Amino acid sequence: METILERYERYSCAEKQLVPTASESQESSSWTIELPKLTNRMEVLQRNLRNSMGEDLDPLSLRELQHLEQQLDIGLKRIRTRKNQLMLEAIAEMQKKVGACLDVGFLIVYRVWLLASSGAFQASGVVEEGSGYQTRPTTNNTRIPSWMLNHPNQ
């Protein structure tokens, strides 16, 4: 009895796989309609791409060539606009960095000027709080910042 039921199930499953249902046949027919449309659309897009790259221009009419030229001009304007925008952003960023470097340089010069004008270049052997300058006793009674005394490779 079990063998008969197993055979029945096998044959009924195999029959279902061979005979498509109504929904499957509708899907199949929609694909057969859709496939040529998609194939045609793909061919048009490939031809347009080749034309945009300057290939296969012989079959094009004067009007089609003018339209292609107009499309390329519009695209080129967009590319140039984006390139200019990126360049202006890079220039602005570099100007900020240059301004920051100038500020640091001015601050160093200003601190040296303050120290020189207030007589702070006398050797005292004391480290100034917060200024980053360190004094060392020297023979000519001058005070030099520590970053000027140390060798860069130390």
N, CA, C and O atoms as a GROMACS GRO file, in nm:
protein
  616
    1MET      N    1   0.082  -0.119   0.000
    1MET     CA    2   0.000   0.000   0.000
    1MET      C    3   0.087   0.126   0.000
    1MET      O    4   0.061   0.222  -0.073
    2GLU      N    5   0.191   0.124   0.084
    2GLU     CA    6   0.280   0.241   0.091
    2GLU      C    7   0.350   0.265  -0.042
    2GLU      O    8   0.364   0.380  -0.084
    3THR      N    9   0.391   0.164  -0.106
    3THR     CA   10   0.459   0.180  -0.235
    3THR      C   11   0.365   0.240  -0.338
    3THR      O   12   0.407   0.320  -0.422
    4ILE      N   13   0.240   0.203  -0.332
    4ILE     CA   14   0.142   0.260  -0.426
    4ILE      C   15   0.126   0.409  -0.400
    4ILE      O   16   0.121   0.488  -0.494
    5LEU      N   17   0.118   0.448  -0.274
    5LEU     CA   18   0.103   0.590  -0.239
    5LEU      C   19   0.228   0.670  -0.278
    5LEU      O   20   0.218   0.781  -0.329
    6GLU      N   21   0.344   0.613  -0.256
    6GLU     CA   22   0.467   0.682  -0.294
    6GLU      C   23   0.474   0.704  -0.445
    6GLU      O   24   0.512   0.811  -0.491
    7ARG      N   25   0.436   0.598  -0.522
    7ARG     CA   26   0.435   0.612  -0.667
    7ARG      C   27   0.336   0.718  -0.712
    7ARG      O   28   0.363   0.796  -0.803
    8TYR      N   29   0.221   0.722  -0.646
    8TYR     CA   30   0.118   0.820  -0.680
    8TYR      C   31   0.170   0.962  -0.656
    8TYR      O   32   0.152   1.050  -0.739
    9GLU      N   33   0.235   0.982  -0.543
    9GLU     CA   34   0.290   1.114  -0.510
    9GLU      C   35   0.399   1.155  -0.609
    9GLU      O   36   0.406   1.270  -0.651
   10ARG      N   37   0.484   1.060  -0.644
   10ARG     CA   38   0.590   1.090  -0.740
   10ARG      C   39   0.533   1.132  -0.875
   10ARG      O   40   0.577   1.230  -0.934
   11TYR      N   41   0.436   1.057  -0.923
   11TYR     CA   42   0.378   1.088  -1.054
   11TYR      C   43   0.297   1.217  -1.051
   11TYR      O   44   0.298   1.292  -1.148
   12SER      N   45   0.229   1.242  -0.943
   12SER     CA   46   0.150   1.365  -0.936
   12SER      C   47   0.242   1.488  -0.927
   12SER      O   48   0.211   1.592  -0.985
   13CYS      N   49   0.353   1.476  -0.854
   13CYS     CA   50   0.451   1.586  -0.847
   13CYS      C   51   0.516   1.608  -0.981
   13CYS      O   52   0.536   1.722  -1.023
   14ALA      N   53   0.551   1.500  -1.050
   14ALA     CA   54   0.614   1.512  -1.181
   14ALA      C   55   0.518   1.575  -1.281
   14ALA      O   56   0.559   1.653  -1.367
   15GLU      N   57   0.389   1.541  -1.272
   15GLU     CA   58   0.288   1.597  -1.363
   15GLU      C   59   0.270   1.746  -1.337
   15GLU      O   60   0.255   1.824  -1.432
   16LYS      N   61   0.271   1.786  -1.210
   16LYS     CA   62   0.258   1.929  -1.177
   16LYS      C   63   0.375   2.009  -1.233
   16LYS      O   64   0.358   2.123  -1.276
   17GLN      N   65   0.492   1.949  -1.232
   17GLN     CA   66   0.608   2.019  -1.285
   17GLN      C   67   0.602   2.031  -1.436
   17GLN      O   68   0.652   2.129  -1.492
   18LEU      N   69   0.542   1.935  -1.504
   18LEU     CA   70   0.535   1.939  -1.650
   18LEU      C   71   0.424   2.030  -1.701
   18LEU      O   72   0.442   2.096  -1.803
   19VAL      N   73   0.312   2.034  -1.632
   19VAL     CA   74   0.197   2.115  -1.675
   19VAL      C   75   0.199   2.246  -1.598
   19VAL      O   76   0.182   2.246  -1.476
   20PRO      N   77   0.219   2.360  -1.668
   20PRO     CA   78   0.221   2.488  -1.596
   20PRO      C   79   0.080   2.530  -1.556
   20PRO      O   80  -0.017   2.500  -1.625
   21THR      N   81   0.071   2.598  -1.445
   21THR     CA   82  -0.057   2.650  -1.400
   21THR      C   83  -0.092   2.773  -1.482
   21THR      O   84  -0.012   2.819  -1.563
   22ALA      N   85  -0.211   2.827  -1.462
   22ALA     CA   86  -0.258   2.942  -1.538
   22ALA      C   87  -0.173   3.065  -1.509
   22ALA      O   88  -0.141   3.142  -1.600
   23SER      N   89  -0.136   3.084  -1.382
   23SER     CA   90  -0.054   3.201  -1.347
   23SER      C   91   0.086   3.189  -1.407
   23SER      O   92   0.143   3.288  -1.452
   24GLU      N   93   0.139   3.067  -1.408
   24GLU     CA   94   0.271   3.048  -1.468
   24GLU      C   95   0.268   3.073  -1.618
   24GLU      O   96   0.363   3.129  -1.672
   25SER      N   97   0.162   3.034  -1.684
   25SER     CA   98   0.152   3.058  -1.829
   25SER      C   99   0.137   3.207  -1.857
   25SER      O  100   0.187   3.256  -1.959
   26GLN      N  101   0.068   3.282  -1.770
   26GLN     CA  102   0.056   3.426  -1.788
   26GLN      C  103   0.192   3.494  -1.768
   26GLN      O  104   0.228   3.585  -1.843
   27GLU      N  105   0.266   3.450  -1.666
   27GLU     CA  106   0.399   3.505  -1.644
   27GLU      C  107   0.488   3.476  -1.762
   27GLU      O  108   0.566   3.562  -1.805
   28SER      N  109   0.477   3.356  -1.815
   28SER     CA  110   0.558   3.318  -1.930
   28SER      C  111   0.525   3.404  -2.051
   28SER      O  112   0.615   3.447  -2.123
   29SER      N  113   0.398   3.428  -2.073
   29SER     CA  114   0.360   3.511  -2.189
   29SER      C  115   0.400   3.656  -2.169
   29SER      O  116   0.436   3.723  -2.266
   30SER      N  117   0.396   3.707  -2.043
   30SER     CA  118   0.439   3.845  -2.020
   30SER      C  119   0.589   3.859  -2.043
   30SER      O  120   0.635   3.963  -2.090
   31TRP      N  121   0.664   3.754  -2.010
   31TRP     CA  122   0.808   3.759  -2.034
   31TRP      C  123   0.838   3.754  -2.183
   31TRP      O  124   0.931   3.819  -2.230
   32THR      N  125   0.762   3.677  -2.257
   32THR     CA  126   0.786   3.671  -2.402
   32THR      C  127   0.753   3.803  -2.468
   32THR      O  128   0.811   3.836  -2.572
   33ILE      N  129   0.662   3.880  -2.410
   33ILE     CA  130   0.631   4.014  -2.463
   33ILE      C  131   0.737   4.113  -2.417
   33ILE      O  132   0.780   4.198  -2.494
   34GLU      N  133   0.777   4.103  -2.292
   34GLU     CA  134   0.870   4.198  -2.232
   34GLU      C  135   1.012   4.182  -2.284
   34GLU      O  136   1.084   4.281  -2.298
   35LEU      N  137   1.055   4.062  -2.312
   35LEU     CA  138   1.192   4.036  -2.356
   35LEU      C  139   1.230   4.112  -2.482
   35LEU      O  140   1.336   4.175  -2.483
   36PRO      N  141   1.151   4.110  -2.589
   36PRO     CA  142   1.190   4.188  -2.708
   36PRO      C  143   1.196   4.338  -2.682
   36PRO      O  144   1.281   4.407  -2.739
   37LYS      N  145   1.107   4.389  -2.596
   37LYS     CA  146   1.110   4.532  -2.562
   37LYS      C  147   1.240   4.568  -2.491
   37LYS      O  148   1.305   4.668  -2.523
   38LEU      N  149   1.277   4.485  -2.395
   38LEU     CA  150   1.400   4.511  -2.320
   38LEU      C  151   1.523   4.496  -2.409
   38LEU      O  152   1.619   4.572  -2.396
   39THR      N  153   1.522   4.397  -2.498
   39THR     CA  154   1.633   4.377  -2.590
   39THR      C  155   1.650   4.498  -2.681
   39THR      O  156   1.761   4.545  -2.705
   40ASN      N  157   1.536   4.548  -2.733
   40ASN     CA  158   1.539   4.665  -2.821
   40ASN      C  159   1.589   4.788  -2.745
   40ASN      O  160   1.669   4.865  -2.798
   41ARG      N  161   1.542   4.805  -2.624
   41ARG     CA  162   1.586   4.920  -2.542
   41ARG      C  163   1.736   4.912  -2.514
   41ARG      O  164   1.806   5.013  -2.519
   42MET      N  165   1.786   4.792  -2.486
   42MET     CA  166   1.929   4.774  -2.461
   42MET      C  167   2.010   4.809  -2.586
   42MET      O  168   2.116   4.871  -2.575
   43GLU      N  169   1.964   4.770  -2.702
   43GLU     CA  170   2.035   4.802  -2.827
   43GLU      C  171   2.038   4.952  -2.852
   43GLU      O  172   2.140   5.006  -2.896
   44VAL      N  173   1.927   5.021  -2.823
   44VAL     CA  174   1.923   5.167  -2.839
   44VAL      C  175   2.022   5.234  -2.744
   44VAL      O  176   2.095   5.325  -2.784
   45LEU      N  177   2.025   5.190  -2.620
   45LEU     CA  178   2.117   5.248  -2.522
   45LEU      C  179   2.262   5.223  -2.560
   45LEU      O  180   2.347   5.311  -2.545
   46GLN      N  181   2.292   5.103  -2.609
   46GLN     CA  182   2.429   5.073  -2.652
   46GLN      C  183   2.468   5.159  -2.773
   46GLN      O  184   2.581   5.208  -2.780
   47ARG      N  185   2.375   5.179  -2.866
   47ARG     CA  186   2.404   5.264  -2.982
   47ARG      C  187   2.427   5.409  -2.939
   47ARG      O  188   2.518   5.475  -2.989
   48ASN      N  189   2.345   5.457  -2.846
   48ASN     CA  190   2.363   5.594  -2.795
   48ASN      C  191   2.497   5.609  -2.724
   48ASN      O  192   2.563   5.712  -2.737
   49LEU      N  193   2.537   5.508  -2.650
   49LEU     CA  194   2.666   5.512  -2.582
   49LEU      C  195   2.780   5.515  -2.684
   49LEU      O  196   2.874   5.593  -2.669
   50ARG      N  197   2.772   5.432  -2.786
   50ARG     CA  198   2.876   5.433  -2.890
   50ARG      C  199   2.879   5.569  -2.960
   50ARG      O  200   2.987   5.621  -2.988
   51ASN      N  201   2.762   5.626  -2.987
   51ASN     CA  202   2.758   5.758  -3.051
   51ASN      C  203   2.819   5.864  -2.961
   51ASN      O  204   2.890   5.952  -3.008
   52SER      N  205   2.792   5.856  -2.831
   52SER     CA  206   2.848   5.953  -2.737
   52SER      C  207   2.999   5.941  -2.729
   52SER      O  208   3.068   6.038  -2.699
   53MET      N  209   3.051   5.822  -2.755
   53MET     CA  210   3.195   5.801  -2.754
   53MET      C  211   3.258   5.834  -2.890
   53MET      O  212   3.379   5.818  -2.908
   54GLY      N  213   3.177   5.880  -2.985
   54GLY     CA  214   3.229   5.919  -3.116
   54GLY      C  215   3.239   5.804  -3.214
   54GLY      O  216   3.307   5.815  -3.316
   55GLU      N  217   3.173   5.693  -3.185
   55GLU     CA  218   3.176   5.576  -3.272
   55GLU      C  219   3.044   5.562  -3.346
   55GLU      O  220   2.941   5.611  -3.300
   56ASP      N  221   3.046   5.496  -3.460
   56ASP     CA  222   2.926   5.466  -3.540
   56ASP      C  223   2.845   5.592  -3.570
   56ASP      O  224   2.723   5.593  -3.553
   57LEU      N  225   2.910   5.696  -3.615
   57LEU     CA  226   2.842   5.822  -3.645
   57LEU      C  227   2.793   5.829  -3.790
   57LEU      O  228   2.712   5.916  -3.822
   58ASP      N  229   2.839   5.741  -3.877
   58ASP     CA  230   2.803   5.746  -4.019
   58ASP      C  231   2.653   5.740  -4.045
   58ASP      O  232   2.604   5.816  -4.128
   59PRO      N  233   2.577   5.652  -3.978
   59PRO     CA  234   2.434   5.644  -4.010
   59PRO      C  235   2.351   5.761  -3.956
   59PRO      O  236   2.232   5.770  -3.987
   60LEU      N  237   2.408   5.850  -3.879
   60LEU     CA  238   2.331   5.959  -3.818
   60LEU      C  239   2.308   6.071  -3.917
   60LEU      O  240   2.395   6.104  -3.998
   61SER      N  241   2.189   6.131  -3.910
   61SER     CA  242   2.157   6.246  -3.994
   61SER      C  243   2.214   6.373  -3.932
   61SER      O  244   2.266   6.370  -3.821
   62LEU      N  245   2.204   6.483  -4.005
   62LEU     CA  246   2.254   6.611  -3.954
   62LEU      C  247   2.181   6.651  -3.827
   62LEU      O  248   2.243   6.697  -3.731
   63ARG      N  249   2.050   6.634  -3.825
   63ARG     CA  250   1.970   6.669  -3.707
   63ARG      C  251   2.012   6.584  -3.587
   63ARG      O  252   2.025   6.635  -3.476
   64GLU      N  253   2.033   6.454  -3.609
   64GLU     CA  254   2.076   6.366  -3.500
   64GLU      C  255   2.215   6.403  -3.450
   64GLU      O  256   2.240   6.398  -3.329
   65LEU      N  257   2.304   6.440  -3.540
   65LEU     CA  258   2.438   6.483  -3.499
   65LEU      C  259   2.432   6.612  -3.418
   65LEU      O  260   2.504   6.628  -3.320
   66GLN      N  261   2.346   6.706  -3.459
   66GLN     CA  262   2.331   6.831  -3.384
   66GLN      C  263   2.274   6.804  -3.244
   66GLN      O  264   2.318   6.864  -3.146
   67HIS      N  265   2.177   6.714  -3.237
   67HIS     CA  266   2.120   6.678  -3.107
   67HIS      C  267   2.226   6.613  -3.017
   67HIS      O  268   2.235   6.643  -2.898
   68LEU      N  269   2.306   6.524  -3.075
   68LEU     CA  270   2.414   6.460  -3.000
   68LEU      C  271   2.515   6.563  -2.952
   68LEU      O  272   2.560   6.557  -2.837
   69GLU      N  273   2.550   6.658  -3.037
   69GLU     CA  274   2.644   6.763  -2.999
   69GLU      C  275   2.589   6.848  -2.885
   69GLU      O  276   2.662   6.884  -2.793
   70GLN      N  277   2.460   6.878  -2.891
   70GLN     CA  278   2.396   6.957  -2.785
   70GLN      C  279   2.399   6.880  -2.653
   70GLN      O  280   2.427   6.938  -2.548
   71GLN      N  281   2.369   6.750  -2.657
   71GLN     CA  282   2.373   6.669  -2.536
   71GLN      C  283   2.514   6.665  -2.477
   71GLN      O  284   2.532   6.675  -2.356
   72LEU      N  285   2.614   6.651  -2.564
   72LEU     CA  286   2.753   6.648  -2.516
   72LEU      C  287   2.793   6.782  -2.456
   72LEU      O  288   2.864   6.786  -2.356
   73ASP      N  289   2.749   6.893  -2.516
   73ASP     CA  290   2.780   7.026  -2.461
   73ASP      C  291   2.719   7.043  -2.322
   73ASP      O  292   2.784   7.095  -2.232
   74ILE      N  293   2.596   6.999  -2.307
   74ILE     CA  294   2.529   7.010  -2.176
   74ILE      C  295   2.604   6.927  -2.073
   74ILE      O  296   2.627   6.972  -1.961
   75GLY      N  297   2.642   6.805  -2.109
   75GLY     CA  298   2.717   6.720  -2.018
   75GLY      C  299   2.852   6.779  -1.982
   75GLY      O  300   2.894   6.774  -1.867
   76LEU      N  301   2.919   6.836  -2.082
   76LEU     CA  302   3.050   6.898  -2.058
   76LEU      C  303   3.038   7.018  -1.964
   76LEU      O  304   3.125   7.039  -1.879
   77LYS      N  305   2.931   7.096  -1.978
   77LYS     CA  306   2.910   7.210  -1.887
   77LYS      C  307   2.890   7.161  -1.744
   77LYS      O  308   2.941   7.222  -1.650
   78ARG      N  309   2.815   7.052  -1.728
   78ARG     CA  310   2.795   6.997  -1.594
   78ARG      C  311   2.927   6.950  -1.534
   78ARG      O  312   2.955   6.973  -1.416
   79ILE      N  313   3.008   6.885  -1.615
   79ILE     CA  314   3.138   6.836  -1.568
   79ILE      C  315   3.227   6.952  -1.527
   79ILE      O  316   3.290   6.948  -1.421
   80ARG      N  317   3.232   7.055  -1.608
   80ARG     CA  318   3.316   7.172  -1.575
   80ARG      C  319   3.268   7.242  -1.450
   80ARG      O  320   3.349   7.286  -1.368
   81THR      N  321   3.136   7.252  -1.434
   81THR     CA  322   3.081   7.316  -1.314
   81THR      C  323   3.121   7.239  -1.190
   81THR      O  324   3.162   7.299  -1.090
   82ARG      N  325   3.110   7.108  -1.195
   82ARG     CA  326   3.146   7.026  -1.079
   82ARG      C  327   3.296   7.035  -1.051
   82ARG      O  328   3.337   7.043  -0.935
   83LYS      N  329   3.377   7.033  -1.157
   83LYS     CA  330   3.522   7.044  -1.140
   83LYS      C  331   3.559   7.178  -1.076
   83LYS      O  332   3.640   7.184  -0.985
   84ASN      N  333   3.498   7.286  -1.126
   84ASN     CA  334   3.526   7.418  -1.069
   84ASN      C  335   3.483   7.426  -0.923
   84ASN      O  336   3.552   7.487  -0.841
   85GLN      N  337   3.370   7.365  -0.890
   85GLN     CA  338   3.323   7.365  -0.752
   85GLN      C  339   3.424   7.294  -0.662
   85GLN      O  340   3.458   7.344  -0.555
   86LEU      N  341   3.472   7.178  -0.705
   86LEU     CA  342   3.570   7.104  -0.626
   86LEU      C  343   3.701   7.183  -0.612
   86LEU      O  344   3.762   7.183  -0.505
   87MET      N  345   3.743   7.248  -0.719
   87MET     CA  346   3.867   7.326  -0.712
   87MET      C  347   3.851   7.445  -0.617
   87MET      O  348   3.943   7.474  -0.541
   88LEU      N  349   3.736   7.512  -0.621
   88LEU     CA  350   3.714   7.626  -0.530
   88LEU      C  351   3.711   7.579  -0.385
   88LEU      O  352   3.762   7.648  -0.297
   89GLU      N  353   3.651   7.463  -0.360
   89GLU     CA  354   3.649   7.409  -0.224
   89GLU      C  355   3.792   7.377  -0.178
   89GLU      O  356   3.826   7.402  -0.062
   90ALA      N  357   3.873   7.321  -0.266
   90ALA     CA  358   4.011   7.288  -0.231
   90ALA      C  359   4.092   7.415  -0.204
   90ALA      O  360   4.172   7.419  -0.112
   91ILE      N  361   4.070   7.518  -0.285
   91ILE     CA  362   4.140   7.646  -0.266
   91ILE      C  363   4.100   7.707  -0.132
   91ILE      O  364   4.186   7.756  -0.059
   92ALA      N  365   3.972   7.704  -0.100
   92ALA     CA  366   3.926   7.761   0.028
   92ALA      C  367   3.989   7.685   0.145
   92ALA      O  368   4.029   7.746   0.244
   93GLU      N  369   3.997   7.553   0.134
   93GLU     CA  370   4.058   7.473   0.241
   93GLU      C  371   4.206   7.507   0.256
   93GLU      O  372   4.256   7.519   0.367
   94MET      N  373   4.276   7.522   0.143
   94MET     CA  374   4.418   7.558   0.149
   94MET      C  375   4.437   7.697   0.208
   94MET      O  376   4.532   7.719   0.283
   95GLN      N  377   4.349   7.790   0.175
   95GLN     CA  378   4.359   7.924   0.231
   95GLN      C  379   4.340   7.921   0.382
   95GLN      O  380   4.406   7.996   0.454
   96LYS      N  381   4.249   7.835   0.430
   96LYS     CA  382   4.232   7.822   0.575
   96LYS      C  383   4.360   7.770   0.640
   96LYS      O  384   4.402   7.819   0.745
   97LYS      N  385   4.423   7.670   0.576
   97LYS     CA  386   4.547   7.615   0.630
   97LYS      C  387   4.658   7.718   0.629
   97LYS      O  388   4.736   7.728   0.724
   98VAL      N  389   4.668   7.796   0.521
   98VAL     CA  390   4.770   7.900   0.514
   98VAL      C  391   4.744   8.005   0.622
   98VAL      O  392   4.838   8.051   0.688
   99GLY      N  393   4.617   8.042   0.641
   99GLY     CA  394   4.583   8.138   0.746
   99GLY      C  395   4.622   8.086   0.883
   99GLY      O  396   4.673   8.162   0.966
  100ALA      N  397   4.598   7.957   0.907
  100ALA     CA  398   4.635   7.899   1.036
  100ALA      C  399   4.786   7.901   1.054
  100ALA      O  400   4.836   7.930   1.163
  101CYS      N  401   4.860   7.870   0.948
  101CYS     CA  402   5.007   7.873   0.956
  101CYS      C  403   5.057   8.015   0.981
  101CYS      O  404   5.148   8.037   1.060
  102LEU      N  405   4.997   8.111   0.913
  102LEU     CA  406   5.036   8.251   0.934
  102LEU      C  407   5.006   8.295   1.076
  102LEU      O  408   5.084   8.368   1.138
  103ASP      N  409   4.891   8.250   1.130
  103ASP     CA  410   4.858   8.284   1.268
  103ASP      C  411   4.961   8.228   1.364
  103ASP      O  412   5.003   8.297   1.458
  104VAL      N  413   5.003   8.104   1.342
  104VAL     CA  414   5.104   8.043   1.428
  104VAL      C  415   5.236   8.117   1.415
  104VAL      O  416   5.302   8.145   1.515
  105GLY      N  417   5.274   8.149   1.293
  105GLY     CA  418   5.398   8.223   1.271
  105GLY      C  419   5.393   8.360   1.335
  105GLY      O  420   5.491   8.403   1.397
  106PHE      N  421   5.281   8.430   1.322
  106PHE     CA  422   5.266   8.561   1.384
  106PHE      C  423   5.274   8.550   1.535
  106PHE      O  424   5.335   8.634   1.600
  107LEU      N  425   5.212   8.447   1.590
  107LEU     CA  426   5.214   8.428   1.734
  107LEU      C  427   5.356   8.408   1.784
  107LEU      O  428   5.393   8.462   1.888
  108ILE      N  429   5.435   8.330   1.712
  108ILE     CA  430   5.575   8.308   1.752
  108ILE      C  431   5.653   8.438   1.746
  108ILE      O  432   5.725   8.472   1.840
  109VAL      N  433   5.639   8.512   1.636
  109VAL     CA  434   5.710   8.639   1.621
  109VAL      C  435   5.666   8.737   1.729
  109VAL      O  436   5.748   8.808   1.786
  110TYR      N  437   5.537   8.741   1.757
  110TYR     CA  438   5.484   8.832   1.858
  110TYR      C  439   5.541   8.798   1.996
  110TYR      O  440   5.578   8.888   2.071
  111ARG      N  441   5.547   8.669   2.030
  111ARG     CA  442   5.601   8.630   2.160
  111ARG      C  443   5.749   8.666   2.170
  111ARG      O  444   5.794   8.713   2.274
  112VAL      N  445   5.823   8.645   2.064
  112VAL     CA  446   5.965   8.681   2.066
  112VAL      C  447   5.980   8.831   2.082
  112VAL      O  448   6.065   8.878   2.158
  113TRP      N  449   5.898   8.906   2.012
  113TRP     CA  450   5.903   9.053   2.022
  113TRP      C  451   5.869   9.097   2.165
  113TRP      O  452   5.935   9.184   2.220
  114LEU      N  453   5.764   9.034   2.225
  114LEU     CA  454   5.729   9.070   2.362
  114LEU      C  455   5.844   9.041   2.457
  114LEU      O  456   5.876   9.123   2.544
  115LEU      N  457   5.904   8.926   2.440
  115LEU     CA  458   6.015   8.891   2.528
  115LEU      C  459   6.133   8.986   2.509
  115LEU      O  460   6.198   9.025   2.606
  116ALA      N  461   6.160   9.023   2.386
  116ALA     CA  462   6.273   9.112   2.359
  116ALA      C  463   6.244   9.253   2.412
  116ALA      O  464   6.334   9.318   2.466
  117SER      N  465   6.122   9.299   2.396
  117SER     CA  466   6.091   9.436   2.435
  117SER      C  467   6.078   9.452   2.586
  117SER      O  468   6.097   9.561   2.639
  118SER      N  469   6.046   9.345   2.655
  118SER     CA  470   6.030   9.358   2.801
  118SER      C  471   6.157   9.322   2.876
  118SER      O  472   6.155   9.312   2.998
  119GLY      N  473   6.267   9.303   2.806
  119GLY     CA  474   6.393   9.272   2.872
  119GLY      C  475   6.399   9.128   2.921
  119GLY      O  476   6.476   9.097   3.011
  120ALA      N  477   6.319   9.042   2.864
  120ALA     CA  478   6.312   8.904   2.909
  120ALA      C  479   6.427   8.821   2.855
  120ALA      O  480   6.436   8.702   2.886
  121PHE      N  481   6.515   8.879   2.776
  121PHE     CA  482   6.627   8.804   2.721
  121PHE      C  483   6.746   8.800   2.817
  121PHE      O  484   6.859   8.779   2.774
  122GLN      N  485   6.722   8.820   2.945
  122GLN     CA  486   6.828   8.808   3.044
  122GLN      C  487   6.829   8.665   3.094
  122GLN      O  488   6.724   8.604   3.114
  123ALA      N  489   6.944   8.612   3.115
  123ALA     CA  490   6.955   8.473   3.158
  123ALA      C  491   6.912   8.461   3.303
  123ALA      O  492   6.971   8.521   3.392
  124SER      N  493   6.809   8.383   3.323
  124SER     CA  494   6.765   8.363   3.460
  124SER      C  495   6.758   8.216   3.495
  124SER      O  496   6.752   8.180   3.613
  125GLY      N  497   6.759   8.128   3.393
  125GLY     CA  498   6.753   7.985   3.420
  125GLY      C  499   6.615   7.938   3.460
  125GLY      O  500   6.603   7.831   3.519
  126VAL      N  501   6.510   8.013   3.432
  126VAL     CA  502   6.374   7.982   3.474
  126VAL      C  503   6.291   7.948   3.351
  126VAL      O  504   6.308   8.008   3.245
  127VAL      N  505   6.202   7.854   3.367
  127VAL     CA  506   6.109   7.818   3.258
  127VAL      C  507   5.984   7.903   3.275
  127VAL      O  508   5.925   7.906   3.383
  128GLU      N  509   5.943   7.973   3.168
  128GLU     CA  510   5.822   8.055   3.175
  128GLU      C  511   5.700   7.965   3.169
  128GLU      O  512   5.696   7.872   3.089
  129GLU      N  513   5.603   7.993   3.251
  129GLU     CA  514   5.481   7.914   3.257
  129GLU      C  515   5.396   7.942   3.133
  129GLU      O  516   5.370   8.058   3.101
  130GLY      N  517   5.353   7.837   3.064
  130GLY     CA  518   5.258   7.848   2.954
  130GLY      C  519   5.311   7.904   2.825
  130GLY      O  520   5.240   7.898   2.724
  131SER      N  521   5.431   7.957   2.820
  131SER     CA  522   5.478   8.018   2.696
  131SER      C  523   5.550   7.918   2.607
  131SER      O  524   5.561   7.939   2.487
  132GLY      N  525   5.597   7.811   2.664
  132GLY     CA  526   5.671   7.711   2.587
  132GLY      C  527   5.817   7.748   2.569
  132GLY      O  528   5.889   7.676   2.499
  133TYR      N  529   5.862   7.855   2.629
  133TYR     CA  530   6.001   7.896   2.619
  133TYR      C  531   6.075   7.853   2.744
  133TYR      O  532   6.022   7.859   2.855
  134GLN      N  533   6.197   7.811   2.725
  134GLN     CA  534   6.280   7.767   2.836
  134GLN      C  535   6.410   7.846   2.830
  134GLN      O  536   6.467   7.864   2.723
  135THR      N  537   6.454   7.891   2.943
  135THR     CA  538   6.576   7.972   2.942
  135THR      C  539   6.693   7.888   2.988
  135THR      O  540   6.679   7.795   3.068
  136ARG      N  541   6.809   7.922   2.934
  136ARG     CA  542   6.934   7.858   2.974
  136ARG      C  543   7.036   7.970   2.998
  136ARG      O  544   7.040   8.067   2.923
  137PRO      N  545   7.116   7.956   3.100
  137PRO     CA  546   7.217   8.058   3.121
  137PRO      C  547   7.321   8.053   3.009
  137PRO      O  548   7.370   7.946   2.972
  138THR      N  549   7.352   8.169   2.957
  138THR     CA  550   7.454   8.178   2.852
  138THR      C  551   7.555   8.283   2.893
  138THR      O  552   7.534   8.356   2.991
  139THR      N  553   7.663   8.291   2.819
  139THR     CA  554   7.770   8.384   2.856
  139THR      C  555   7.736   8.527   2.820
  139THR      O  556   7.788   8.619   2.884
  140ASN      N  557   7.648   8.550   2.719
  140ASN     CA  558   7.620   8.688   2.681
  140ASN      C  559   7.487   8.738   2.737
  140ASN      O  560   7.433   8.837   2.688
  141ASN      N  561   7.435   8.671   2.840
  141ASN     CA  562   7.313   8.712   2.909
  141ASN      C  563   7.192   8.727   2.815
  141ASN      O  564   7.118   8.824   2.827
  142THR      N  565   7.172   8.633   2.724
  142THR     CA  566   7.052   8.633   2.638
  142THR      C  567   6.969   8.509   2.669
  142THR      O  568   7.020   8.409   2.720
  143ARG      N  569   6.846   8.518   2.636
  143ARG     CA  570   6.752   8.408   2.663
  143ARG      C  571   6.700   8.360   2.528
  143ARG      O  572   6.643   8.438   2.452
  144ILE      N  573   6.719   8.230   2.498
  144ILE     CA  574   6.681   8.174   2.369
  144ILE      C  575   6.577   8.064   2.394
  144ILE      O  576   6.594   7.983   2.485
  145PRO      N  577   6.471   8.061   2.315
  145PRO     CA  578   6.369   7.956   2.334
  145PRO      C  579   6.430   7.817   2.314
  145PRO      O  580   6.523   7.799   2.235
  146SER      N  581   6.375   7.720   2.388
  146SER     CA  582   6.433   7.586   2.386
  146SER      C  583   6.422   7.521   2.248
  146SER      O  584   6.508   7.441   2.211
  147TRP      N  585   6.319   7.554   2.173
  147TRP     CA  586   6.305   7.491   2.042
  147TRP      C  587   6.412   7.538   1.946
  147TRP      O  588   6.438   7.472   1.845
  148MET      N  589   6.476   7.652   1.977
  148MET     CA  590   6.585   7.699   1.893
  148MET      C  591   6.718   7.636   1.935
  148MET      O  592   6.812   7.630   1.856
  149LEU      N  593   6.726   7.589   2.060
  149LEU     CA  594   6.850   7.532   2.110
  149LEU      C  595   6.862   7.384   2.074
  149LEU      O  596   6.974   7.336   2.053
  150ASN      N  597   6.753   7.312   2.067
  150ASN     CA  598   6.756   7.168   2.042
  150ASN      C  599   6.770   7.139   1.893
  150ASN      O  600   6.710   7.206   1.809
  151HIS      N  601   6.849   7.040   1.863
  151HIS     CA  602   6.868   6.996   1.726
  151HIS      C  603   6.742   6.918   1.685
  151HIS      O  604   6.688   6.844   1.767
  152PRO      N  605   6.693   6.931   1.560
  152PRO     CA  606   6.568   6.864   1.521
  152PRO      C  607   6.574   6.712   1.530
  152PRO      O  608   6.469   6.650   1.544
  153ASN      N  609   6.690   6.650   1.522
  153ASN     CA  610   6.700   6.504   1.523
  153ASN      C  611   6.713   6.449   1.664
  153ASN      O  612   6.728   6.327   1.680
  154GLN      N  613   6.708   6.531   1.766
  154GLN     CA  614   6.724   6.482   1.902
  154GLN      C  615   6.591   6.434   1.956
  154GLN      O  616   6.583   6.389   2.070
   0.00000   0.00000   0.00000
